[in-house]
């Protein structure tokens, strides 16, 4: 069985993801949709898709598409995802999954009602190095985990024409960058009891930087940093009572780990990804759809909801006026 994919929103990230389909034999990109037919046609020609749609509604209703990969700006995820579920499609939705926790819960509820496979495109969780890190932690390699540290800074142009600084397009550090360290911490430590934030917003309400402290029972913590105005190493550490694991830059798609066990020399593990690293999440969805599953065990919707809840609390504490997109898909 070949699982047929449609790409909604042929932008920068979609182009990177599409290039990795060659590494997943049972997955094929068959359709592309953009509100610009010329843009969709050019993208489709590049990736070998046979069908071009000049509206999101058209690809949602395309009977030749099994899975929609939604790579539009964040506020548009909600409408496309809900329409796709009602049309019987499986979904891979780029992170951040939505702009608000309420919209994420709305999609998760409809997915549960329809029994459709839905997953957030958090490629980090599928990197071989991260999969091995989780195994080591579960096996007690570093004892009881007490702390997570992670940063991700990428200096971006501050032009209001760039989507990173456009509030209507879900711009800001939170939805593009902070989602990574937050999801990493939630993966390792679970859901926090407290969220403390210090950050900076520019005049139009876009957050450009935030430091986040997540508090957990028994004194455990996650110390996180993200920035649109500073380039940072992009490192992560998981610290336990028996040692620590270092995830070298960039931690959200690493190729190696450094395992430090108390009393032992560090151990370096090389675990490169296949292709650019997106192939693993494509394979997860493809195999899940073929098996008739409703979600991924690696990136379950409950974790996506939890991460969006943390992001919602961060936004509230910063005073961000986030604007979720509509529930109904117009075109």
Secondary structure, 3 states (H helix, E strand, C coil): CCEEEEEECCCHHHHHHHHHHHHCCCEEEEEEECCCHHHHHHHHHHHCCCEEECCHHHHHCCCCCCEEEECCCHHHHHHHHHHHHHCCCEEEEECCCCCCHHHHHHHHHHHHHHCCCEEEECHHHHCHHHHHHHHHHHCCCCCCEEEEEEEEECCCCCCCCCHHHCHHHCCCHHHHHHHHHHHHHHHHHCCCCEEEEEEEECCCCCEEEEEEEEECHHHCEEEEEEECCCCCCCCEEEEECCEEEEECCCHHHCCEEEEEECCCCCEEEECCCCCCCCHHHHHHHHHHHHCCCCCCCCCCHHHHHHHHHHHHHHHHHHCCCCCCCCCCCCC
